[in-house]
């Protein structure tokens, strides 16, 4: 059972108001149904009646018409965790450690995976904004902690390019704490 709740992005609202992106009528109908209140389970039960399927939902998500706004997807849920960036202008990145990151050493693998997933998505969205969409797609493909370790260097280089070395180093330290330490012979050395 999935308790994930999705809502329209600014692009989705614009499509509903103006038909600017010429979304096919069936997908447009689905977009109208997504209201930020109903869970994925409720929406998925209505999709079959409309001749739509899970792929239709993923298409709206992938093309930035909708975004995750609440709830949590259960493993095996029809729609995996996904958060498309909604803000056009990135907000400043908070650099203080959260209690959750500080206690990373005591986490089991499931908790650590969730903490890493949240960390990547929140910091990519807040520091890179829409330009980080490709990186967020890579985060979505991560299936285990090792996948996050492999994404580390790409992530840090993107943060450095968008926000500079100081922010990249701060986020590197927080990320390494969640990952359980920096890799041996760390290739990320900011300028």
Z-matrix of the N, CA and C atoms (Angstrom, degrees):
N
C 1 1.443
C 2 1.521 1 109.71
N 3 1.314 2 116.90 1 133.90
C 4 1.449 3 121.69 2 -179.41
C 5 1.516 4 110.23 3 -109.42
N 6 1.312 5 115.69 4 129.94
C 7 1.462 6 120.15 5 176.57
C 8 1.521 7 111.03 6 -103.95
N 9 1.321 8 116.91 7 14.58
C 10 1.466 9 121.06 8 179.55
C 11 1.516 10 110.18 9 -65.94
N 12 1.316 11 115.09 10 139.83
C 13 1.458 12 121.72 11 178.55
C 14 1.523 13 107.66 12 -124.19
N 15 1.324 14 116.22 13 129.82
C 16 1.461 15 122.08 14 -179.71
C 17 1.522 16 109.58 15 -116.21
N 18 1.326 17 115.13 16 152.96
C 19 1.462 18 121.27 17 175.75
C 20 1.519 19 108.48 18 -137.83
N 21 1.304 20 116.09 19 167.88
C 22 1.460 21 121.48 20 -179.87
C 23 1.526 22 110.38 21 -71.09
N 24 1.327 23 116.25 22 144.77
C 25 1.461 24 121.66 23 170.33
C 26 1.531 25 107.27 24 -84.50
N 27 1.309 26 116.54 25 178.51
C 28 1.469 27 119.83 26 175.47
C 29 1.524 28 110.20 27 -58.86
N 30 1.326 29 116.29 28 -38.63
C 31 1.467 30 120.32 29 178.18
C 32 1.530 31 110.23 30 -63.35
N 33 1.317 32 117.19 31 -41.06
C 34 1.459 33 121.28 32 178.58
C 35 1.519 34 112.00 33 -63.98
N 36 1.325 35 116.31 34 -42.50
C 37 1.470 36 119.90 35 177.92
C 38 1.526 37 110.83 36 -64.95
N 39 1.332 38 115.71 37 -38.37
C 40 1.465 39 120.20 38 178.66
C 41 1.528 40 110.93 39 -63.90
N 42 1.336 41 116.96 40 -40.10
C 43 1.460 42 120.79 41 177.92
C 44 1.524 43 111.05 42 -63.03
N 45 1.322 44 116.58 43 -42.35
C 46 1.461 45 119.94 44 178.97
C 47 1.530 46 110.27 45 -63.56
N 48 1.322 47 116.94 46 -42.16
C 49 1.466 48 120.56 47 -175.69
C 50 1.527 49 113.47 48 -75.52
N 51 1.348 50 117.08 49 -37.21
C 52 1.476 51 119.26 50 -170.08
C 53 1.512 52 115.31 51 -122.21
N 54 1.322 53 117.82 52 -13.52
C 55 1.479 54 122.46 53 -173.80
C 56 1.531 55 111.56 54 59.45
N 57 1.295 56 116.32 55 29.40
C 58 1.466 57 122.96 56 -176.71
C 59 1.530 58 113.18 57 -58.91
N 60 1.322 59 118.34 58 -38.02
C 61 1.464 60 121.74 59 -173.73
C 62 1.534 61 112.69 60 -95.08
N 63 1.314 62 117.67 61 1.72
C 64 1.468 63 123.30 62 176.09
C 65 1.525 64 112.55 63 53.57
N 66 1.306 65 115.87 64 47.25
C 67 1.460 66 122.14 65 177.62
C 68 1.530 67 108.66 66 -64.76
N 69 1.340 68 118.26 67 134.62
C 70 1.473 69 120.06 68 177.30
C 71 1.531 70 110.37 69 -53.69
N 72 1.320 71 116.18 70 147.87
C 73 1.468 72 120.76 71 -172.05
C 74 1.525 73 113.57 72 -58.12
N 75 1.337 74 118.38 73 -38.48
C 76 1.474 75 119.27 74 179.73
C 77 1.522 76 110.96 75 -66.44
N 78 1.345 77 117.23 76 -40.49
C 79 1.464 78 119.58 77 177.57
C 80 1.530 79 110.25 78 -68.30
N 81 1.310 80 116.32 79 -36.04
C 82 1.460 81 120.93 80 178.24
C 83 1.533 82 109.78 81 -63.34
N 84 1.319 83 117.22 82 -39.52
C 85 1.459 84 121.45 83 177.33
C 86 1.527 85 110.27 84 -62.22
N 87 1.320 86 116.83 85 -43.92
C 88 1.457 87 120.85 86 176.75
C 89 1.521 88 110.21 87 -61.16
N 90 1.327 89 116.69 88 -43.89
C 91 1.465 90 120.84 89 179.32
C 92 1.527 91 110.68 90 -58.70
N 93 1.306 92 117.34 91 -40.49
C 94 1.469 93 121.07 92 178.05
C 95 1.530 94 110.24 93 -62.31
N 96 1.328 95 117.54 94 -37.96
C 97 1.470 96 122.39 95 -178.03
C 98 1.526 97 112.17 96 -66.79
N 99 1.318 98 117.27 97 -28.47
C 100 1.465 99 121.13 98 -176.92
C 101 1.527 100 107.62 99 -78.31
N 102 1.343 101 114.36 100 112.59
C 103 1.456 102 119.07 101 -168.49
C 104 1.526 103 115.14 102 -123.65
N 105 1.329 104 117.68 103 4.03
C 106 1.453 105 120.04 104 -179.03
C 107 1.514 106 113.53 105 78.30
N 108 1.327 107 117.23 106 8.90
C 109 1.465 108 121.45 107 -178.49
C 110 1.522 109 112.53 108 -124.21
N 111 1.329 110 117.12 109 -40.28
C 112 1.468 111 120.70 110 -176.92
C 113 1.526 112 110.71 111 -84.98
N 114 1.315 113 115.05 112 143.13
C 115 1.461 114 120.50 113 178.89
C 116 1.522 115 110.24 114 -75.81
N 117 1.321 116 115.50 115 165.84
C 118 1.454 117 121.94 116 177.35
C 119 1.526 118 110.48 117 -57.84
N 120 1.325 119 117.18 118 -41.61
C 121 1.469 120 120.21 119 -179.32
C 122 1.523 121 111.51 120 -57.15
N 123 1.317 122 117.10 121 -43.93
C 124 1.460 123 120.13 122 179.53
C 125 1.531 124 111.11 123 -65.33
N 126 1.318 125 116.18 124 -43.27
C 127 1.464 126 120.04 125 179.65
C 128 1.520 127 111.28 126 -65.38
N 129 1.335 128 116.75 127 -42.70
C 130 1.462 129 120.67 128 -177.31
C 131 1.527 130 110.96 129 -63.32
N 132 1.321 131 117.33 130 -33.27
C 133 1.470 132 119.22 131 179.21
C 134 1.528 133 110.89 132 -67.24
N 135 1.320 134 117.44 133 -29.15
C 136 1.466 135 121.28 134 178.92
C 137 1.536 136 112.60 135 -84.26
N 138 1.335 137 117.87 136 -20.58
C 139 1.466 138 120.83 137 -176.74
C 140 1.519 139 112.55 138 -60.85
N 141 1.326 140 116.94 139 -43.68
C 142 1.467 141 120.77 140 -178.73
C 143 1.523 142 111.98 141 -60.57
N 144 1.311 143 116.56 142 -36.83
C 145 1.457 144 121.10 143 179.28
C 146 1.521 145 111.75 144 -65.15
N 147 1.325 146 116.86 145 -25.55
C 148 1.460 147 121.44 146 -177.62
C 149 1.525 148 112.26 147 -97.25
N 150 1.308 149 117.55 148 -0.79
C 151 1.455 150 120.17 149 -177.21
C 152 1.520 151 112.73 150 78.65
N 153 1.328 152 117.00 151 19.33
C 154 1.462 153 122.31 152 177.72
C 155 1.517 154 108.89 153 -107.69
N 156 1.322 155 115.66 154 163.31
C 157 1.457 156 119.52 155 179.55
C 158 1.520 157 109.79 156 -137.44
N 159 1.319 158 115.85 157 -174.97
C 160 1.456 159 122.15 158 -178.79
C 161 1.528 160 111.71 159 -58.37
N 162 1.323 161 117.00 160 -34.04
C 163 1.462 162 121.10 161 179.30
C 164 1.527 163 111.36 162 -61.00
N 165 1.324 164 117.13 163 -36.05
C 166 1.468 165 121.38 164 177.83
C 167 1.526 166 110.06 165 -61.31
N 168 1.328 167 115.40 166 -43.06
C 169 1.460 168 120.44 167 178.63
C 170 1.527 169 110.32 168 -63.06
N 171 1.320 170 116.61 169 -45.31
C 172 1.462 171 121.11 170 179.37
C 173 1.531 172 111.48 171 -62.39
N 174 1.328 173 116.62 172 -34.38
C 175 1.466 174 120.06 173 178.82
C 176 1.532 175 110.37 174 -63.73
N 177 1.319 176 117.08 175 -44.71
C 178 1.465 177 120.33 176 177.84
C 179 1.530 178 110.76 177 -62.81
N 180 1.306 179 115.60 178 -40.47
C 181 1.459 180 120.82 179 179.81
C 182 1.528 181 110.67 180 -66.01
N 183 1.322 182 116.71 181 -46.84
C 184 1.457 183 121.42 182 -177.95
C 185 1.517 184 113.70 183 -66.91
N 186 1.326 185 116.79 184 -28.19
C 187 1.460 186 120.36 185 -179.53
C 188 1.526 187 112.19 186 -96.19
N 189 1.350 188 116.31 187 14.77
C 190 1.453 189 123.16 188 172.66
C 191 1.525 190 113.52 189 65.01
N 192 1.328 191 118.07 190 33.85
C 193 1.459 192 120.82 191 173.58
C 194 1.525 193 111.16 192 -89.44
N 195 1.348 194 116.33 193 -23.03
C 196 1.459 195 121.20 194 -178.43
C 197 1.517 196 109.43 195 -136.64
N 198 1.348 197 115.13 196 163.62
C 199 1.464 198 121.09 197 179.59
C 200 1.523 199 110.02 198 -149.13
N 201 1.320 200 116.24 199 156.26
C 202 1.458 201 122.22 200 176.93
C 203 1.524 202 108.41 201 -71.96
N 204 1.336 203 116.54 202 130.34
C 205 1.463 204 119.78 203 179.20
C 206 1.523 205 113.05 204 -123.49
N 207 1.326 206 117.70 205 -10.50
C 208 1.454 207 118.73 206 179.00
C 209 1.503 208 112.77 207 -177.76
N 210 1.326 209 114.90 208 171.30
C 211 1.453 210 120.63 209 179.33
C 212 1.510 211 111.32 210 80.55
N 213 1.323 212 114.63 211 -171.06
C 214 1.459 213 120.74 212 179.52
C 215 1.509 214 108.93 213 -146.28
N 216 1.321 215 116.63 214 136.89
C 217 1.458 216 121.01 215 178.95
C 218 1.517 217 109.21 216 -82.41
N 219 1.293 218 116.67 217 133.24
C 220 1.457 219 121.21 218 175.44
C 221 1.517 220 108.33 219 -80.93
N 222 1.334 221 117.42 220 154.13
C 223 1.455 222 118.25 221 179.06
C 224 1.516 223 108.36 222 -62.75
N 225 1.313 224 115.10 223 136.87
C 226 1.445 225 120.16 224 -177.96
C 227 1.522 226 112.68 225 83.55
N 228 1.318 227 117.25 226 5.38
C 229 1.468 228 120.24 227 178.77
C 230 1.514 229 109.01 228 -67.09
N 231 1.325 230 117.91 229 154.51
C 232 1.450 231 121.17 230 -176.30
C 233 1.519 232 113.87 231 -57.97
N 234 1.323 233 117.13 232 -35.27
C 235 1.455 234 119.93 233 -179.56
C 236 1.508 235 108.09 234 -121.24
N 237 1.317 236 116.30 235 120.44
C 238 1.449 237 121.25 236 -178.27
C 239 1.516 238 110.22 237 -68.89
N 240 1.329 239 115.56 238 165.28
C 241 1.447 240 120.30 239 177.85
C 242 1.520 241 108.79 240 -54.99
N 243 1.317 242 117.00 241 133.49
C 244 1.448 243 120.80 242 178.09
C 245 1.506 244 109.17 243 -157.53
N 246 1.308 245 116.17 244 136.67
C 247 1.454 246 121.11 245 177.80
C 248 1.504 247 108.33 246 -139.08
N 249 1.261 248 116.62 247 99.88
C 250 1.451 249 120.40 248 177.67
C 251 1.514 250 108.18 249 -78.04
N 252 1.327 251 118.09 250 140.24
C 253 1.452 252 120.29 251 -179.15
C 254 1.524 253 110.76 252 -64.04
N 255 1.318 254 116.60 253 136.51
C 256 1.452 255 120.27 254 -177.97
C 257 1.514 256 112.24 255 -110.87
N 258 1.301 257 118.48 256 -25.72
C 259 1.459 258 120.64 257 -175.87
C 260 1.519 259 110.88 258 -86.03
N 261 1.314 260 116.02 259 134.15
C 262 1.456 261 120.49 260 178.81
C 263 1.517 262 110.60 261 -76.13
N 264 1.314 263 117.19 262 -36.70
C 265 1.455 264 121.23 263 -179.62
C 266 1.519 265 108.81 264 -110.31
N 267 1.342 266 117.63 265 121.34
C 268 1.453 267 119.68 266 -177.69
C 269 1.521 268 112.06 267 -66.09
N 270 1.303 269 115.51 268 142.29
C 271 1.455 270 121.39 269 176.57
C 272 1.520 271 108.89 270 -85.85
N 273 1.317 272 117.96 271 161.84
C 274 1.462 273 119.82 272 177.84
C 275 1.522 274 110.94 273 -60.28
N 276 1.314 275 116.38 274 146.54
C 277 1.455 276 121.98 275 -179.24
C 278 1.514 277 109.30 276 -85.31
N 279 1.329 278 118.24 277 124.70
C 280 1.461 279 118.78 278 175.79
C 281 1.516 280 109.01 279 -69.34
N 282 1.325 281 117.23 280 134.37
C 283 1.456 282 119.69 281 -175.86
C 284 1.521 283 112.93 282 -107.13
N 285 1.331 284 118.29 283 -5.55
C 286 1.451 285 118.83 284 178.04
C 287 1.523 286 110.45 285 -76.22
N 288 1.311 287 116.59 286 150.12
C 289 1.457 288 120.85 287 179.09
C 290 1.518 289 109.49 288 -77.23
N 291 1.300 290 116.02 289 143.86
C 292 1.457 291 119.61 290 174.14
C 293 1.514 292 108.28 291 -90.08
N 294 1.323 293 115.74 292 161.83
C 295 1.462 294 120.14 293 177.68
C 296 1.515 295 110.19 294 -60.10
N 297 1.335 296 117.03 295 -38.37
C 298 1.462 297 121.76 296 -179.24
C 299 1.534 298 110.73 297 -60.78
N 300 1.339 299 117.11 298 -43.87
C 301 1.464 300 119.86 299 179.13
C 302 1.518 301 110.83 300 -68.27
N 303 1.320 302 116.23 301 -37.83
C 304 1.458 303 120.38 302 -178.36
C 305 1.526 304 111.17 303 -62.96
N 306 1.321 305 117.11 304 -32.56
C 307 1.452 306 121.70 305 -178.67
C 308 1.528 307 113.05 306 -95.66
N 309 1.328 308 117.48 307 16.97
C 310 1.462 309 121.54 308 -175.35
C 311 1.522 310 112.73 309 -57.38
N 312 1.311 311 116.83 310 -31.54
C 313 1.463 312 119.41 311 -177.40
C 314 1.526 313 112.08 312 -62.52
N 315 1.320 314 117.81 313 -26.93
C 316 1.455 315 120.67 314 -178.66
C 317 1.519 316 114.54 315 -92.94
N 318 1.318 317 118.42 316 9.04
C 319 1.466 318 121.85 317 -176.47
C 320 1.514 319 112.01 318 -85.67
N 321 1.340 320 115.49 319 148.21
C 322 1.456 321 118.38 320 169.27
C 323 1.530 322 107.40 321 -82.20
N 324 1.327 323 117.33 322 175.08
C 325 1.469 324 120.00 323 -175.16
C 326 1.520 325 112.87 324 -62.17
N 327 1.317 326 118.14 325 -38.10
C 328 1.459 327 121.29 326 178.99
C 329 1.524 328 112.04 327 -63.93
N 330 1.322 329 115.67 328 -44.48
C 331 1.467 330 120.22 329 178.06
C 332 1.524 331 111.03 330 -66.29
N 333 1.323 332 116.20 331 -39.93
C 334 1.465 333 120.15 332 179.53
C 335 1.533 334 110.13 333 -65.39
N 336 1.335 335 117.04 334 -42.02
C 337 1.473 336 120.51 335 178.11
C 338 1.524 337 109.93 336 -58.65
N 339 1.342 338 116.55 337 -47.54
C 340 1.467 339 121.04 338 -179.69
C 341 1.528 340 110.61 339 -61.80
N 342 1.323 341 117.18 340 -43.29
C 343 1.470 342 120.99 341 179.84
C 344 1.527 343 110.60 342 -63.44
N 345 1.343 344 117.13 343 -41.57
C 346 1.466 345 120.61 344 177.99
C 347 1.521 346 111.13 345 -65.55
N 348 1.315 347 116.87 346 -44.65
C 349 1.462 348 121.54 347 178.59
C 350 1.530 349 110.54 348 -57.64
N 351 1.338 350 116.41 349 -48.69
C 352 1.462 351 121.16 350 179.25
C 353 1.529 352 111.32 351 -62.80
N 354 1.333 353 116.31 352 -43.91
C 355 1.467 354 120.64 353 179.92
C 356 1.530 355 111.04 354 -58.92
N 357 1.326 356 116.99 355 -51.25
C 358 1.470 357 120.71 356 -179.30
C 359 1.527 358 110.70 357 -58.83
N 360 1.322 359 117.14 358 -50.94
C 361 1.461 360 119.79 359 -176.45
C 362 1.517 361 112.32 360 -63.23
N 363 1.314 362 117.51 361 -45.03
C 364 1.462 363 120.08 362 -178.26
C 365 1.525 364 111.85 363 -65.92
N 366 1.311 365 117.34 364 -43.38
C 367 1.466 366 118.87 365 -176.70
C 368 1.524 367 112.25 366 -76.33
N 369 1.318 368 118.34 367 -32.90
C 370 1.470 369 119.85 368 175.91
C 371 1.518 370 108.94 369 -65.07
N 372 1.310 371 116.07 370 -46.57
C 373 1.468 372 120.42 371 -178.77
C 374 1.524 373 111.05 372 -62.72
N 375 1.328 374 117.81 373 -45.79
C 376 1.458 375 120.25 374 -174.95
C 377 1.526 376 113.54 375 -78.03
N 378 1.315 377 118.06 376 -25.49
C 379 1.465 378 118.65 377 -176.69
C 380 1.519 379 114.08 378 -102.32
N 381 1.321 380 118.01 379 -26.95
C 382 1.462 381 120.35 380 -176.67
C 383 1.525 382 111.18 381 -113.64
N 384 1.315 383 117.64 382 -29.65
C 385 1.467 384 121.09 383 179.21
C 386 1.515 385 111.64 384 70.57
N 387 1.316 386 116.13 385 -142.47
C 388 1.469 387 121.15 386 -176.89
C 389 1.522 388 112.97 387 -61.26
N 390 1.306 389 117.38 388 -30.16
C 391 1.469 390 119.91 389 179.18
C 392 1.526 391 111.50 390 -66.05
N 393 1.318 392 117.57 391 -15.03
C 394 1.455 393 121.43 392 179.71
C 395 1.516 394 114.50 393 -92.40
N 396 1.329 395 117.18 394 9.15
C 397 1.469 396 120.20 395 -176.76
C 398 1.530 397 111.45 396 -58.19
N 399 1.327 398 117.79 397 -43.80
C 400 1.465 399 120.81 398 179.12
C 401 1.523 400 111.54 399 -60.78
N 402 1.314 401 115.97 400 -39.56
C 403 1.458 402 120.60 401 178.35
C 404 1.533 403 110.34 402 -67.71
N 405 1.323 404 117.65 403 -38.19
C 406 1.458 405 119.52 404 177.01
C 407 1.527 406 111.72 405 -65.18
N 408 1.316 407 116.64 406 -33.63
C 409 1.467 408 119.13 407 175.42
C 410 1.528 409 110.49 408 -63.76
N 411 1.328 410 117.23 409 -38.15
C 412 1.471 411 120.73 410 176.82
C 413 1.522 412 110.45 411 -64.92
N 414 1.328 413 116.82 412 -38.17
C 415 1.463 414 120.69 413 177.12
C 416 1.527 415 109.68 414 -61.92
N 417 1.326 416 116.45 415 -41.26
C 418 1.465 417 120.66 416 179.88
C 419 1.524 418 112.19 417 -61.50
N 420 1.324 419 117.11 418 -28.80
C 421 1.466 420 121.01 419 -178.79
C 422 1.523 421 112.64 420 -81.22
N 423 1.324 422 117.73 421 -12.08
C 424 1.460 423 120.87 422 -179.46
C 425 1.522 424 109.50 423 -67.48
N 426 1.322 425 115.11 424 126.74
C 427 1.454 426 120.07 425 -178.76
C 428 1.512 427 113.84 426 -111.87
N 429 1.339 428 116.38 427 -8.15
C 430 1.455 429 119.95 428 179.62
C 431 1.522 430 109.27 429 -156.91
N 432 1.303 431 116.69 430 175.24
C 433 1.466 432 121.98 431 -176.22
C 434 1.523 433 110.78 432 -64.36
N 435 1.315 434 117.61 433 -36.26
C 436 1.466 435 120.64 434 179.24
C 437 1.527 436 111.24 435 -62.01
N 438 1.322 437 117.72 436 -36.29
C 439 1.470 438 120.53 437 176.39
C 440 1.526 439 110.51 438 -61.04
N 441 1.333 440 116.86 439 -38.39
C 442 1.463 441 119.99 440 177.57
C 443 1.526 442 110.82 441 -67.12
N 444 1.337 443 116.84 442 -37.44
C 445 1.467 444 119.76 443 177.26
C 446 1.534 445 110.71 444 -61.39
N 447 1.331 446 115.78 445 -40.72
C 448 1.465 447 120.12 446 179.64
C 449 1.527 448 112.06 447 -68.42
N 450 1.312 449 117.89 448 -26.18
C 451 1.458 450 122.79 449 179.47
C 452 1.534 451 112.40 450 -84.24
N 453 1.310 452 116.80 451 -11.83
C 454 1.466 453 123.11 452 -174.09
C 455 1.528 454 113.34 453 -52.56
N 456 1.299 455 117.62 454 -53.23
C 457 1.467 456 121.19 455 -175.77
C 458 1.532 457 111.63 456 -64.37
N 459 1.320 458 117.15 457 -44.17
C 460 1.472 459 121.40 458 178.11
C 461 1.518 460 110.12 459 -59.40
N 462 1.325 461 115.98 460 -44.39
C 463 1.458 462 122.14 461 179.33
C 464 1.529 463 110.78 462 -60.81
N 465 1.329 464 116.40 463 -50.42
C 466 1.463 465 119.93 464 -176.89
C 467 1.530 466 112.26 465 -63.82
N 468 1.318 467 116.84 466 -37.64
C 469 1.466 468 119.60 467 177.54
C 470 1.527 469 111.14 468 -65.64
N 471 1.325 470 117.17 469 -38.61
C 472 1.464 471 120.88 470 178.27
C 473 1.530 472 110.80 471 -66.63
N 474 1.326 473 117.19 472 -41.38
C 475 1.467 474 121.12 473 178.03
C 476 1.523 475 110.00 474 -64.46
N 477 1.326 476 116.46 475 -43.07
C 478 1.461 477 120.10 476 179.83
C 479 1.527 478 110.51 477 -61.38
N 480 1.300 479 117.17 478 -43.01
C 481 1.462 480 121.36 479 -179.68
C 482 1.526 481 110.93 480 -64.66
N 483 1.340 482 117.32 481 -39.75
C 484 1.465 483 121.36 482 -176.98
C 485 1.527 484 113.48 483 -81.00
N 486 1.329 485 117.03 484 -37.91
C 487 1.469 486 120.38 485 -170.87
C 488 1.523 487 115.69 486 -123.18
N 489 1.325 488 117.65 487 -7.87
C 490 1.456 489 119.40 488 178.95
C 491 1.516 490 113.43 489 98.07
N 492 1.327 491 114.35 490 169.59
C 493 1.465 492 121.71 491 -173.68
C 494 1.520 493 113.87 492 -66.36
N 495 1.325 494 117.18 493 -38.54
C 496 1.459 495 119.83 494 -176.74
C 497 1.532 496 110.75 495 -62.35
N 498 1.317 497 116.74 496 -47.21
C 499 1.466 498 120.57 497 178.64
C 500 1.525 499 110.28 498 -65.29
N 501 1.330 500 116.63 499 -41.91
C 502 1.466 501 120.27 500 179.83
C 503 1.525 502 110.99 501 -60.72
N 504 1.334 503 117.28 502 -41.39
C 505 1.468 504 119.92 503 179.81
C 506 1.529 505 111.11 504 -67.24
N 507 1.331 506 116.71 505 -39.68
C 508 1.459 507 119.71 506 178.66
C 509 1.524 508 110.56 507 -63.45
N 510 1.331 509 116.35 508 -46.96
C 511 1.462 510 119.82 509 179.53
C 512 1.528 511 111.24 510 -67.95
N 513 1.319 512 117.04 511 -32.63
C 514 1.468 513 120.43 512 176.50
C 515 1.522 514 110.11 513 -60.18
N 516 1.330 515 116.11 514 -44.64
C 517 1.463 516 119.67 515 -179.29
C 518 1.531 517 111.31 516 -63.06
N 519 1.327 518 116.71 517 -42.48
C 520 1.461 519 120.51 518 178.59
C 521 1.525 520 110.79 519 -65.84
N 522 1.337 521 116.30 520 -42.83
C 523 1.463 522 120.84 521 179.34
C 524 1.526 523 110.97 522 -63.17
N 525 1.316 524 116.69 523 -45.28
C 526 1.463 525 120.29 524 -179.28
C 527 1.522 526 111.69 525 -62.56
N 528 1.326 527 116.39 526 -33.18
C 529 1.461 528 119.38 527 176.52
C 530 1.527 529 109.93 528 -64.96
N 531 1.331 530 116.93 529 -42.26
C 532 1.463 531 120.04 530 178.63
C 533 1.523 532 111.76 531 -68.37
N 534 1.325 533 116.60 532 -35.42
C 535 1.463 534 120.76 533 -179.81
C 536 1.525 535 112.10 534 -76.45
N 537 1.322 536 117.11 535 -14.83
C 538 1.457 537 120.32 536 -179.62
C 539 1.505 538 112.78 537 93.88
N 540 1.324 539 117.67 538 26.00
C 541 1.461 540 121.98 539 177.28
C 542 1.513 541 112.60 540 119.84
N 543 1.324 542 114.89 541 154.05
C 544 1.466 543 121.21 542 179.37
C 545 1.523 544 109.63 543 -72.76
N 546 1.330 545 117.24 544 150.63
C 547 1.462 546 119.36 545 177.63
C 548 1.526 547 111.19 546 -67.65
N 549 1.317 548 115.74 547 153.14
C 550 1.462 549 121.07 548 175.35
C 551 1.528 550 107.30 549 -65.85
N 552 1.318 551 117.87 550 141.28
C 553 1.469 552 123.00 551 -177.76
C 554 1.535 553 110.14 552 54.85
N 555 1.326 554 115.42 553 54.07
C 556 1.459 555 122.57 554 -178.23
C 557 1.538 556 110.57 555 -55.17
N 558 1.339 557 117.72 556 118.11
C 559 1.465 558 120.55 557 -179.48
C 560 1.527 559 112.91 558 -78.43
N 561 1.336 560 118.84 559 -11.16
C 562 1.459 561 120.29 560 -179.16
C 563 1.515 562 110.14 561 -87.69
N 564 1.300 563 115.47 562 104.51
C 565 1.452 564 122.49 563 176.12
C 566 1.519 565 106.63 564 -127.33
N 567 1.354 566 117.34 565 103.56
C 568 1.467 567 119.05 566 -177.62
C 569 1.514 568 112.60 567 -65.65
N 570 1.348 569 114.55 568 155.79
C 571 1.467 570 119.08 569 -179.42
C 572 1.496 571 112.50 570 -75.74
